[in-house]
């Protein structure tokens, strides 16, 4: 019995009521034809029962899909002869088909392709009703990004395996390739050798694909293969292989228009029996003697093989690969929106391609680009799938929390797994030879985006940033960054997207995400609304040597100041800063609202100090520090506003770090509107009560971990 429907399901059902009910037909070419019942089935009822619309929704789980009685066509006045004449597909899929795992192979390398693959996967997940197994051939960069993404995405009934593309390069590196995809554009040729030997069939997809239907429909086409057919391909929709695009245009040999390899159905077991490896290699060697290189990567070689062996290919209807490159025949693949199944952005221009309906296709693509990926974590109830121990452990932990606890939401946030996309933009870093390099670490949300350019101007070293964004905001950030000359000129900034979920700002999780991606021996733990002094990066590197950071546990304190002015002539020296301090243009940070946070820095001593000096930990101390990369992470129980840095500094002190103030270093907090979390802290009594409870629990944990030495933290709290 269906008890609860997701709002998105009800929305889909409502949308369906607004369109004429359509039966899916097949014409003589096997392509879909959609005819409204209003014109073809005059004797049909005017409205369709809601349960049928829900039954057809791909957003429902397996158990829901089959919780209704199976319907015969007599409910709609269609007899047996009429059904066959119209080519109506009968009934829902069998239980076995619903449980069958669909295997998908993708070649993905680099930072940009990793972003593209996410949009492809979203479109597949949105429509799917089957368990999925992704086989992703990646370089080390994409594997690092995608492994983290899928691990934190935690989509049920989805398995992901990675295959090292570097190990495959020798298989195809001998083939000169002019295509922008480079060597990775040839790796689909070696899938029979790369994928597990017991894997019999797989759907192979380019990263610039968008699905508009359930991928199970494409998987079902394998049943139509006959004889020695082992490749399922759509005809190429451009005139490339006809050789008439320009004077002296000489493409690789192909069967008529040739075939596009953006979507391939591979019968791996049969291909292996046909000695596919030898077949494509001999063909490539022969053709390269005259062609010298490939222009369209693997596609040229696939077509040359098919030209010699046309029996290998099963031609797919063109709606399975609607190719949106300039001057294609893609418009012949569809008459209506409902005809579309797979869209392929196979032009280097991508979304800027020329096409009569490009605005519609672009909007469809952008829908998945900005779609909340958390909504795709839906269960396929009733479908057997591999046990996910991480998910089971998480559910067990959450079930042990008391939902009646007034602080339940705070406690739950500590265990929330946030989907994380590391290195959202291209990143380059070359380690320094002197092992003194320092990474600035910070976190931010959309409302602090304007600080990025200023920080990049003040800090020339590597930066690791965790951004808390929705899927739509991530795309806004991408456009902002790509439009910024300052940001695009910096390759050593790592942007790590942590996707929004829950009601709190997970500040310490964000800091930990950014810390884990630090590639330098040291890190400067800052906040996004602080501008470091000019030259701080080099000054900290020199301090590493001067204070023997490599062989000691030190936290180097950078004194913090603030201004209330949005336009500030940033001091270029300590002397200039002291002058502005005396004039009231600058203040010591939070001196008027939270003196204890930075009082131990001893600003009076700093004014005249010329050498580093040690200070002692005191209650509520929360300075900004440079530490070694192996220093403790932040405690995740603290979210939003309050005690998130205090707890971390306390942890450093418990582990016997020395706090050393740097005499010629400083940073300045720039003014901004109050955050939503500080507003909640000030206005919500329960928020403050829960924060106090979490502080006490943290201190108790410290006592258990550090014993007698941790008693001072309890005493300091009681005296505060």
C-alpha positions as CSV (number, residue, x, y, z in Angstrom):
1,X,0.0,0.0,0.0
2,X,1.3,3.4,-0.9
3,X,1.3,5.7,2.1
4,X,3.6,8.6,1.3
5,X,4.4,10.2,-2.0
6,X,7.4,12.5,-2.5
7,X,6.3,16.0,-3.5
8,X,8.3,15.6,-6.7
9,X,6.2,12.5,-7.6
10,X,3.0,14.4,-7.1
11,X,4.3,17.2,-9.1
12,X,5.1,14.8,-12.0
13,X,1.7,13.4,-11.8
14,X,0.1,16.8,-11.9
15,X,2.2,17.7,-14.9
16,X,1.1,14.5,-16.6
17,X,-2.6,15.5,-16.2
18,X,-1.9,18.7,-18.1
19,X,-0.9,16.8,-21.3
20,X,-3.0,14.5,-23.4
21,X,-2.4,10.9,-22.5
22,X,0.0,9.3,-24.9
23,X,0.4,5.6,-25.9
24,X,3.9,4.7,-27.0
25,X,3.9,3.2,-30.5
26,X,6.6,1.8,-32.8
27,X,6.8,2.5,-36.5
28,X,8.3,0.3,-39.1
29,X,11.8,1.6,-38.4
30,X,11.5,0.7,-34.7
31,X,11.5,4.3,-33.8
32,X,9.1,5.8,-31.3
33,X,5.9,7.4,-32.5
34,X,3.6,9.2,-30.0
35,X,0.0,9.6,-30.8
36,X,-2.5,11.3,-28.5
37,X,-5.5,9.3,-27.5
38,X,-7.6,12.3,-28.2
39,X,-6.9,11.8,-32.0
40,X,-6.4,8.0,-32.3
41,X,-8.5,6.5,-29.6
42,X,-11.8,8.4,-29.6
43,X,-13.5,5.8,-27.4
44,X,-11.0,6.3,-24.6
45,X,-11.9,7.9,-21.3
46,X,-11.2,11.6,-21.0
47,X,-9.1,11.3,-17.9
48,X,-6.5,8.9,-16.7
49,X,-6.6,7.4,-13.2
50,X,-4.0,8.9,-10.9
51,X,-2.7,5.5,-9.9
52,X,-1.7,4.8,-13.5
53,X,0.3,8.0,-13.7
54,X,2.0,7.2,-10.5
55,X,2.7,3.7,-11.8
56,X,4.5,5.1,-14.8
57,X,6.6,7.5,-12.8
58,X,10.3,6.6,-12.7
59,X,10.6,8.4,-9.4
60,X,8.8,5.6,-7.6
61,X,10.7,2.7,-6.0
62,X,10.5,-1.0,-7.1
63,X,8.0,-1.9,-4.4
64,X,5.7,1.0,-5.3
65,X,6.0,0.3,-9.0
66,X,4.5,-3.2,-8.4
67,X,2.2,-2.5,-5.5
68,X,-0.8,-2.0,-7.8
69,X,-2.7,-4.7,-9.7
70,X,-1.3,-5.3,-13.2
71,X,-3.5,-3.7,-15.7
72,X,-4.7,-5.2,-19.0
73,X,-5.6,-3.1,-21.9
74,X,-9.2,-3.9,-21.6
75,X,-9.4,-1.1,-19.1
76,X,-9.0,1.2,-22.0
77,X,-11.2,-0.5,-24.6
78,X,-8.4,-2.0,-26.6
79,X,-8.7,-5.5,-28.0
80,X,-5.9,-7.8,-29.0
81,X,-5.9,-6.9,-32.7
82,X,-6.0,-3.2,-32.0
83,X,-3.0,-3.4,-29.6
84,X,-0.8,-5.2,-32.2
85,X,-1.9,-2.9,-35.0
86,X,-0.9,0.1,-32.9
87,X,2.3,-1.5,-31.6
88,X,1.4,-0.7,-28.0
89,X,4.0,-2.0,-25.5
90,X,2.1,-4.1,-23.0
91,X,2.4,-4.1,-19.3
92,X,5.1,-3.1,-16.9
93,X,8.5,-4.7,-16.8
94,X,8.9,-8.1,-15.1
95,X,10.4,-8.2,-11.6
96,X,13.5,-9.8,-12.9
97,X,14.0,-6.9,-15.3
98,X,13.5,-4.4,-12.5
99,X,16.2,-6.0,-10.4
100,X,18.7,-6.5,-13.1
101,X,21.9,-4.5,-12.6
102,X,22.7,-2.2,-15.6
103,X,26.4,-1.8,-16.3
104,X,27.6,1.6,-17.6
105,X,31.2,2.3,-18.7
106,X,32.6,5.9,-18.9
107,X,36.0,7.2,-19.7
108,X,36.7,10.3,-17.6
109,X,40.0,12.2,-17.1
110,X,40.8,15.6,-15.5
111,X,38.9,18.2,-13.6
112,X,36.4,19.4,-16.2
113,X,35.4,15.9,-17.3
114,X,34.7,15.1,-13.7
115,X,32.1,17.9,-13.5
116,X,30.6,16.7,-16.8
117,X,30.2,13.2,-15.6
118,X,28.2,14.3,-12.6
119,X,25.5,15.9,-14.8
120,X,25.4,12.7,-16.9
121,X,25.0,10.5,-13.8
122,X,22.3,12.8,-12.4
123,X,20.3,12.4,-15.6
124,X,20.7,8.6,-15.4
125,X,19.8,8.4,-11.7
126,X,16.7,10.7,-12.1
127,X,15.0,8.2,-14.5
128,X,16.4,4.9,-13.4
129,X,14.5,2.1,-11.7
130,X,17.3,-0.5,-11.7
131,X,20.5,-1.0,-9.7
132,X,23.4,0.5,-11.5
133,X,27.1,-0.4,-11.7
134,X,29.3,2.3,-13.1
135,X,32.7,1.3,-14.5
136,X,34.8,4.5,-14.8
137,X,38.2,4.5,-16.5
138,X,40.0,7.5,-14.9
139,X,43.2,9.2,-14.5
140,X,44.4,9.8,-10.9
141,X,42.8,13.2,-10.7
142,X,39.3,12.1,-11.7
143,X,39.5,9.0,-9.5
144,X,40.3,11.1,-6.5
145,X,37.4,13.5,-7.2
146,X,34.8,10.9,-8.2
147,X,35.7,8.3,-5.5
148,X,35.0,11.0,-2.9
149,X,31.9,12.2,-4.6
150,X,30.2,8.8,-4.9
151,X,31.3,7.8,-1.3
152,X,29.6,10.9,0.1
153,X,26.7,10.8,-2.3
154,X,25.6,7.4,-0.8
155,X,23.1,6.6,-3.6
156,X,21.4,3.3,-2.9
157,X,21.8,0.4,-5.4
158,X,24.7,2.1,-7.1
159,X,28.1,0.6,-7.3
160,X,31.2,2.3,-8.8
161,X,34.5,0.7,-9.8
162,X,37.5,2.6,-11.1
163,X,40.1,1.5,-13.6
164,X,43.5,3.2,-13.9
165,X,43.7,4.9,-17.3
166,X,47.5,5.3,-16.9
167,X,47.8,1.5,-17.1
168,X,46.0,1.6,-20.4
169,X,47.9,4.4,-22.1
170,X,50.5,2.0,-23.6
171,X,47.6,0.1,-25.4
172,X,46.6,3.2,-27.5
173,X,49.5,5.7,-27.2
174,X,50.9,4.5,-30.5
175,X,47.9,6.0,-32.3
176,X,48.3,9.7,-33.3
177,X,45.0,11.5,-32.4
178,X,44.1,15.1,-33.4
179,X,40.8,15.1,-31.4
180,X,40.6,17.4,-28.3
181,X,39.9,14.3,-26.1
182,X,43.6,13.3,-26.5
183,X,44.8,9.8,-25.5
184,X,41.7,9.2,-23.4
185,X,39.5,9.5,-26.5
186,X,40.9,6.2,-27.6
187,X,40.4,4.1,-24.5
188,X,36.9,2.8,-25.4
189,X,38.8,0.6,-27.9
190,X,40.3,-1.5,-25.0
191,X,37.2,-2.0,-22.9
192,X,37.1,-5.7,-23.7
193,X,40.5,-6.0,-22.0
194,X,39.9,-3.5,-19.3
195,X,36.5,-4.5,-17.8
196,X,36.1,-7.7,-15.8
197,X,36.2,-10.9,-18.0
198,X,32.9,-12.1,-16.6
199,X,31.1,-8.9,-17.6
200,X,29.0,-9.8,-20.7
201,X,27.6,-6.5,-21.8
202,X,27.9,-2.8,-21.0
203,X,26.5,0.6,-22.2
204,X,29.4,2.9,-23.0
205,X,28.7,6.7,-22.7
206,X,30.6,9.9,-23.3
207,X,30.7,12.4,-20.5
208,X,28.7,14.9,-22.6
209,X,25.6,12.8,-22.6
210,X,22.2,13.7,-21.0
211,X,19.5,11.1,-20.5
212,X,15.9,12.0,-21.0
213,X,14.5,8.5,-20.3
214,X,15.2,5.4,-18.2
215,X,18.5,3.8,-19.2
216,X,16.8,0.4,-18.8
217,X,15.1,1.0,-22.1
218,X,18.4,1.3,-23.8
219,X,19.7,-1.8,-22.0
220,X,16.6,-3.7,-23.3
221,X,17.9,-3.1,-26.9
222,X,20.5,-5.8,-26.3
223,X,17.7,-8.3,-26.8
224,X,17.3,-7.2,-30.4
225,X,20.9,-8.1,-31.4
226,X,20.9,-10.8,-34.0
227,X,23.6,-13.1,-35.5
228,X,27.1,-11.7,-35.0
229,X,25.9,-8.2,-34.0
230,X,28.1,-7.0,-31.1
231,X,28.0,-3.2,-31.3
232,X,24.9,-1.1,-30.9
233,X,25.4,2.4,-32.5
234,X,23.5,5.3,-33.8
235,X,24.3,6.6,-37.3
236,X,26.5,9.7,-37.3
237,X,24.2,12.7,-37.9
238,X,26.8,15.0,-39.5
239,X,28.2,14.7,-43.0
240,X,31.7,14.1,-41.7
241,X,32.3,10.7,-43.1
242,X,30.7,11.6,-46.4
243,X,33.8,13.6,-47.1
244,X,32.1,16.7,-48.5
245,X,32.5,19.3,-45.7
246,X,35.4,21.1,-47.4
247,X,37.8,20.8,-50.3
248,X,40.2,17.8,-50.0
249,X,38.3,16.7,-46.8
250,X,39.4,13.0,-46.4
251,X,37.8,11.2,-43.4
252,X,38.5,7.7,-42.3
253,X,36.5,4.9,-44.1
254,X,33.0,4.4,-42.8
255,X,29.8,2.6,-43.8
256,X,27.8,5.4,-45.5
257,X,27.4,8.2,-43.0
258,X,29.3,6.2,-40.4
259,X,28.4,5.8,-36.7
260,X,28.8,8.0,-33.6
261,X,30.5,6.4,-30.6
262,X,29.0,8.7,-27.9
263,X,26.6,5.9,-27.0
264,X,27.7,2.3,-27.6
265,X,26.1,-1.0,-26.6
266,X,28.9,-3.6,-26.3
267,X,28.4,-7.3,-26.1
268,X,31.7,-7.9,-24.4
269,X,31.6,-11.7,-24.4
270,X,31.0,-12.0,-28.1
271,X,33.6,-9.3,-28.9
272,X,36.2,-11.3,-27.0
273,X,35.3,-14.4,-28.9
274,X,35.7,-12.4,-32.2
275,X,39.2,-11.4,-31.0
276,X,38.2,-7.7,-31.0
277,X,41.6,-6.6,-29.8
278,X,43.4,-8.0,-32.8
279,X,40.6,-6.8,-35.2
280,X,40.7,-3.1,-34.3
281,X,44.6,-3.1,-34.0
282,X,45.1,-4.5,-37.5
283,X,42.5,-2.1,-38.9
284,X,44.1,0.9,-37.2
285,X,47.6,-0.1,-38.3
286,X,46.4,-0.4,-41.9
287,X,44.5,2.8,-42.1
288,X,47.2,4.9,-40.3
289,X,49.6,4.1,-43.1
290,X,47.6,6.5,-45.3
291,X,45.6,8.6,-42.8
292,X,48.6,9.2,-40.4
293,X,46.3,10.1,-37.4
294,X,42.7,9.9,-36.2
295,X,40.5,13.0,-36.3
296,X,37.7,11.7,-34.2
297,X,39.6,9.4,-31.8
298,X,38.1,6.0,-31.3
299,X,35.2,6.8,-33.5
300,X,37.4,6.7,-36.6
301,X,38.7,3.2,-35.8
302,X,35.3,1.8,-34.8
303,X,34.0,3.0,-38.2
304,X,36.9,1.6,-40.1
305,X,36.3,-1.8,-38.5
306,X,32.6,-1.7,-39.3
307,X,33.3,-0.7,-42.9
308,X,35.1,-4.0,-43.2
309,X,32.7,-6.0,-41.0
310,X,29.2,-4.5,-41.3
311,X,27.6,-7.5,-39.7
312,X,29.1,-6.4,-36.3
313,X,26.7,-3.4,-35.9
314,X,23.2,-3.2,-34.7
315,X,21.9,0.2,-35.8
316,X,20.1,2.0,-33.0
317,X,17.2,4.4,-33.6
318,X,18.7,7.9,-33.7
319,X,16.8,9.1,-30.7
320,X,19.3,7.1,-28.6
321,X,22.0,9.6,-29.6
322,X,20.7,13.0,-30.7
323,X,23.9,14.7,-31.7
324,X,24.0,18.4,-31.1
325,X,27.0,19.4,-33.2
326,X,26.8,22.1,-35.9
327,X,25.1,21.1,-39.2
328,X,23.7,17.8,-38.1
329,X,20.5,16.0,-39.1
330,X,19.5,15.7,-35.4
331,X,16.1,17.3,-36.0
332,X,15.1,14.2,-37.9
333,X,15.4,12.1,-34.7
334,X,12.4,13.6,-33.0
335,X,9.0,15.2,-33.7
336,X,8.0,15.8,-30.2
337,X,9.7,16.3,-26.8
338,X,8.6,12.9,-25.7
339,X,10.6,11.3,-28.5
340,X,13.9,12.4,-27.0
341,X,15.9,9.8,-25.1
342,X,19.6,10.7,-25.2
343,X,21.1,14.1,-26.0
344,X,24.7,14.3,-27.0
345,X,26.6,17.6,-26.8
346,X,29.3,16.3,-29.2
347,X,30.5,19.7,-30.4
348,X,33.6,21.4,-28.9
349,X,31.2,24.4,-28.6
350,X,29.0,22.3,-26.2
351,X,26.0,24.5,-25.0
352,X,26.9,27.2,-27.7
353,X,26.2,24.8,-30.6
354,X,23.9,25.9,-33.4
355,X,20.6,24.0,-33.4
356,X,17.0,24.9,-34.1
357,X,15.9,23.8,-30.7
358,X,19.1,24.4,-28.8
359,X,17.3,26.5,-26.1
360,X,15.1,23.6,-25.2
361,X,18.1,21.2,-25.1
362,X,20.2,23.7,-23.1
363,X,17.4,24.1,-20.5
364,X,17.0,20.4,-20.2
365,X,20.8,20.1,-19.6
366,X,20.8,22.9,-17.1
367,X,17.9,21.3,-15.2
368,X,20.1,18.3,-14.4
369,X,23.2,20.5,-13.9
370,X,21.4,22.4,-11.1
371,X,19.3,19.6,-9.8
372,X,19.7,18.8,-6.1
373,X,21.7,15.6,-6.1
374,X,20.5,14.8,-2.6
375,X,17.0,14.0,-4.0
376,X,18.5,11.1,-6.0
377,X,19.4,9.2,-2.8
378,X,16.1,7.3,-3.1
379,X,15.8,3.7,-2.3
380,X,14.9,1.0,-4.8
381,X,12.7,-0.8,-2.3
382,X,12.4,-4.5,-3.0
383,X,15.4,-4.6,-5.3
384,X,18.2,-6.7,-4.0
385,X,21.5,-4.9,-3.9
386,X,24.9,-5.2,-2.2
387,X,25.1,-4.3,1.4
388,X,26.5,-0.8,2.0
389,X,28.2,-1.1,5.4
390,X,28.9,2.6,5.6
391,X,25.2,3.3,5.1
392,X,24.2,0.7,7.6
393,X,26.5,2.0,10.2
394,X,25.3,5.5,9.7
395,X,21.6,4.4,10.0
396,X,22.5,2.5,13.2
397,X,24.2,5.6,14.7
398,X,21.3,7.9,13.8
399,X,18.8,5.4,15.3
400,X,20.6,5.6,18.6
401,X,20.0,9.3,18.9
402,X,17.0,10.5,20.9
403,X,14.6,12.3,18.6
404,X,12.9,13.9,21.6
405,X,16.2,15.5,22.7
406,X,15.8,19.3,22.2
407,X,19.4,19.2,20.8
408,X,18.6,16.3,18.4
409,X,19.2,18.3,15.2
410,X,22.6,19.5,16.5
411,X,23.7,15.9,17.3
412,X,22.4,14.6,14.0
413,X,24.4,17.1,12.0
414,X,27.6,15.7,13.4
415,X,26.9,12.5,11.5
416,X,25.3,13.9,8.3
417,X,27.2,12.8,5.2
418,X,27.4,15.8,2.9
419,X,27.9,15.1,-0.8
420,X,31.4,16.5,-1.6
421,X,32.9,17.4,-5.0
422,X,36.6,18.0,-4.5
423,X,38.6,20.2,-7.0
424,X,35.6,21.6,-8.7
425,X,37.9,23.7,-10.9
426,X,41.3,22.9,-12.5
427,X,44.1,22.7,-9.9
428,X,47.9,22.8,-10.4
429,X,50.5,22.6,-7.6
430,X,54.2,22.0,-7.8
431,X,55.8,21.1,-4.4
432,X,58.6,23.4,-3.4
433,X,62.1,21.9,-2.9
434,X,62.7,23.4,0.5
435,X,59.6,21.8,2.2
436,X,58.4,25.1,3.7
437,X,55.3,25.7,1.6
438,X,52.1,26.8,3.3
439,X,48.4,26.5,2.2
440,X,45.8,29.0,3.3
441,X,42.7,27.1,4.5
442,X,39.2,28.7,4.7
443,X,35.6,28.0,4.1
444,X,32.7,30.0,2.8
445,X,29.2,30.1,1.5
446,X,27.7,32.0,-1.4
447,X,27.3,35.3,0.5
448,X,31.1,35.5,1.0
449,X,32.1,34.9,-2.7
450,X,33.1,38.5,-3.2
451,X,36.1,37.9,-0.8
452,X,37.9,35.4,-3.1
453,X,39.5,37.9,-5.5
454,X,40.9,40.0,-2.6
455,X,42.3,37.0,-0.8
456,X,44.0,35.8,-4.0
457,X,45.6,39.3,-4.4
458,X,46.9,39.2,-0.8
459,X,48.1,35.6,-0.7
460,X,50.1,34.2,-3.7
461,X,50.6,30.7,-2.2
462,X,48.3,27.7,-2.5
463,X,44.8,27.9,-1.1
464,X,42.3,25.2,-0.1
465,X,38.7,26.4,0.1
466,X,35.6,24.5,1.1
467,X,32.4,26.1,-0.3
468,X,29.0,25.2,1.1
469,X,26.6,25.5,-1.8
470,X,23.5,24.0,-3.4
471,X,23.8,22.5,-6.8
472,X,22.4,25.6,-8.4
473,X,24.8,27.8,-6.4
474,X,27.7,25.7,-7.5
475,X,27.0,26.5,-11.1
476,X,26.7,30.2,-10.2
477,X,30.1,30.0,-8.5
478,X,31.5,28.3,-11.6
479,X,30.3,31.1,-13.9
480,X,31.6,33.7,-11.4
481,X,35.0,32.1,-11.2
482,X,35.3,31.6,-15.0
483,X,34.4,35.2,-15.5
484,X,37.1,36.4,-13.1
485,X,40.5,37.2,-14.5
486,X,42.0,37.1,-11.0
487,X,40.7,33.6,-10.2
488,X,41.4,32.1,-13.6
489,X,45.0,33.3,-13.4
490,X,45.4,31.2,-10.2
491,X,45.9,27.5,-10.7
492,X,46.9,26.8,-7.2
493,X,43.5,27.3,-5.6
494,X,41.6,24.2,-4.8
495,X,37.8,24.7,-4.7
496,X,35.9,21.9,-2.9
497,X,32.1,22.0,-3.0
498,X,30.3,20.6,0.0
499,X,26.6,20.4,-1.0
500,X,24.0,21.9,1.3
501,X,21.9,19.6,3.5
502,X,20.2,20.2,6.8
503,X,19.5,23.4,8.7
504,X,23.0,24.2,10.1
505,X,26.1,25.6,8.5
506,X,28.6,22.7,9.1
507,X,31.6,25.1,9.6
508,X,34.0,22.5,11.1
509,X,33.2,19.9,8.5
510,X,34.0,22.4,5.8
511,X,37.3,23.3,7.5
512,X,38.2,19.6,7.7
513,X,37.4,19.0,4.0
514,X,39.7,21.9,3.1
515,X,42.4,20.7,5.4
516,X,42.4,17.2,4.0
517,X,43.1,18.5,0.5
518,X,46.2,20.5,1.6
519,X,49.3,19.3,-0.3
520,X,51.9,21.4,1.5
521,X,53.7,20.5,4.7
522,X,52.1,23.5,6.6
523,X,48.7,25.2,6.6
524,X,47.5,28.6,7.7
525,X,44.0,28.1,9.2
526,X,42.1,31.3,8.4
527,X,38.6,32.5,7.7
528,X,37.2,33.8,4.4
529,X,36.4,37.3,5.8
530,X,40.1,38.0,6.7
531,X,42.6,39.5,4.4
532,X,46.2,38.5,5.3
533,X,48.9,41.1,5.1
534,X,50.7,41.4,1.8
535,X,53.7,39.1,2.0
536,X,52.4,36.9,4.7
537,X,52.9,33.8,2.6
538,X,56.6,34.3,2.3
539,X,56.9,35.5,5.9
540,X,55.3,32.3,7.2
541,X,57.6,30.2,5.0
542,X,60.6,31.9,6.5
543,X,59.2,31.3,10.0
544,X,59.0,27.6,9.3
545,X,62.8,27.5,9.1
546,X,63.4,30.1,11.8
547,X,61.2,28.3,14.4
548,X,62.2,24.8,13.4
549,X,58.5,23.9,12.7
550,X,59.5,20.5,11.1
551,X,60.8,19.2,14.4
552,X,58.5,20.8,17.0
553,X,54.8,21.1,17.7
554,X,54.1,24.8,17.3
555,X,51.1,26.8,16.3
556,X,52.2,30.2,15.0
557,X,49.7,32.9,15.9
558,X,48.9,35.6,13.3
559,X,47.5,38.6,15.3
560,X,44.0,39.5,14.1
561,X,42.6,43.0,13.7
562,X,39.3,44.4,12.2
563,X,37.9,47.5,10.5
564,X,34.4,48.8,10.4
565,X,35.1,50.5,7.1
566,X,34.1,48.8,3.8
567,X,36.7,50.8,2.0
568,X,40.1,50.5,3.7
569,X,43.6,51.5,2.7
570,X,45.2,48.3,3.6
571,X,48.3,48.8,5.7
572,X,51.5,47.7,3.9
573,X,53.6,47.5,7.0
574,X,53.3,47.0,10.8
575,X,54.1,50.7,11.3
576,X,51.3,51.7,9.1
577,X,48.9,49.3,10.9
578,X,49.9,50.7,14.3
579,X,49.2,54.2,13.0
580,X,45.7,53.2,11.8
581,X,45.2,51.4,15.2
582,X,46.0,54.6,17.0
583,X,43.7,56.7,14.8
584,X,40.8,54.3,15.3
585,X,40.6,53.1,11.8
586,X,41.6,49.6,13.0
587,X,40.8,47.7,16.2
588,X,42.1,44.4,17.7
589,X,39.7,41.8,16.6
590,X,36.4,41.6,18.6
591,X,37.8,43.6,21.4
592,X,34.4,45.2,22.0
593,X,32.3,42.0,22.0
594,X,34.6,39.0,22.7
595,X,37.8,40.2,24.3
596,X,38.7,36.7,25.6
597,X,38.9,35.3,22.1
598,X,42.2,37.0,21.3
599,X,43.4,38.6,24.6
600,X,46.1,35.9,25.1
601,X,47.8,37.2,21.9
602,X,48.9,40.1,24.1
603,X,48.6,43.0,21.6
604,X,50.4,45.4,23.9
605,X,53.5,43.2,23.7
606,X,53.1,42.7,20.0
607,X,53.2,46.5,19.3
608,X,56.9,46.6,20.2
609,X,57.9,42.9,19.7
610,X,60.7,42.2,17.2
611,X,61.0,38.5,17.8
612,X,58.5,35.7,18.2
613,X,57.2,35.2,21.7
614,X,55.3,32.4,23.4
615,X,51.9,32.8,25.0
616,X,49.9,30.4,27.2
617,X,46.5,29.0,26.4
618,X,43.6,30.6,28.2
619,X,39.9,29.9,28.2
620,X,38.0,30.8,25.0
621,X,41.3,31.5,23.1
622,X,40.7,31.3,19.3
623,X,43.6,32.7,17.4
624,X,44.3,32.1,13.7
625,X,47.3,29.9,13.5
626,X,49.8,28.2,11.1
627,X,50.4,24.5,12.0
628,X,51.8,21.4,10.4
629,X,49.5,19.5,8.0
630,X,49.2,16.6,10.5
631,X,47.6,18.7,13.2
632,X,44.2,17.6,14.6
633,X,41.0,18.3,12.7
634,X,38.1,20.4,14.0
635,X,35.4,18.8,16.1
636,X,32.3,18.3,13.9
637,X,29.8,18.6,16.8
638,X,30.1,22.4,16.6
639,X,28.0,23.8,13.8
640,X,26.9,27.3,12.9
641,X,28.1,29.9,15.4
642,X,30.0,29.3,18.6
643,X,33.0,27.4,19.9
644,X,34.0,25.9,16.6
645,X,37.5,27.4,16.7
646,X,37.8,27.5,20.5
647,X,37.5,23.7,20.7
648,X,40.2,23.2,18.1
649,X,42.7,25.5,19.9
650,X,41.9,23.6,23.1
651,X,42.7,20.4,21.3
652,X,46.0,21.8,20.1
653,X,46.9,22.8,23.6
654,X,46.0,19.4,25.0
655,X,48.4,17.9,22.5
656,X,51.1,20.2,23.8
657,X,51.4,22.6,20.9
658,X,53.3,25.8,21.7
659,X,51.5,29.0,20.8
660,X,54.0,31.4,19.3
661,X,53.0,34.9,18.2
662,X,54.7,36.3,15.1
663,X,55.9,39.9,15.6
664,X,55.6,41.1,12.0
665,X,52.5,39.2,10.9
666,X,48.9,40.4,10.9
667,X,45.5,39.9,9.3
668,X,42.4,42.2,9.1
669,X,38.8,41.2,9.3
670,X,36.6,42.9,6.7
671,X,33.1,44.1,7.6
672,X,30.0,42.2,6.3
673,X,26.4,41.6,7.2
674,X,25.8,39.2,10.2
675,X,25.6,35.6,9.2
676,X,22.3,33.7,9.6
677,X,23.9,31.5,12.2
678,X,25.0,34.3,14.5
679,X,21.5,35.7,14.2
680,X,20.1,32.4,15.4
681,X,22.6,32.3,18.2
682,X,21.5,35.7,19.4
683,X,17.8,35.3,19.0
684,X,17.2,31.6,19.9
685,X,17.6,30.6,23.5
686,X,17.4,26.9,22.7
687,X,20.3,27.3,20.3
688,X,22.4,28.8,23.1
689,X,21.3,26.0,25.5
690,X,22.4,23.3,23.0
691,X,25.7,25.0,22.4
692,X,26.4,25.0,26.2
693,X,25.4,21.3,26.3
694,X,27.8,20.4,23.5
695,X,30.6,22.4,25.1
696,X,30.2,20.4,28.3
697,X,30.2,17.1,26.4
698,X,33.3,18.1,24.5
699,X,35.1,19.0,27.8
700,X,34.1,15.6,29.3
701,X,35.5,13.9,26.2
702,X,38.7,15.9,26.6
703,X,39.0,14.7,30.2
704,X,38.5,11.1,29.1
705,X,41.2,11.4,26.4
706,X,43.8,13.5,28.1
707,X,43.2,12.7,31.8
708,X,44.5,14.9,34.5
709,X,46.0,17.4,32.1
710,X,42.5,18.3,30.8
711,X,41.2,19.4,34.1
712,X,42.3,23.0,33.4
713,X,39.7,23.2,30.6
714,X,36.9,22.4,33.0
715,X,38.3,25.0,35.5
716,X,38.7,27.7,32.9
717,X,35.1,27.2,31.8
718,X,33.8,27.4,35.4
719,X,35.7,30.6,35.9
720,X,34.5,32.2,32.7
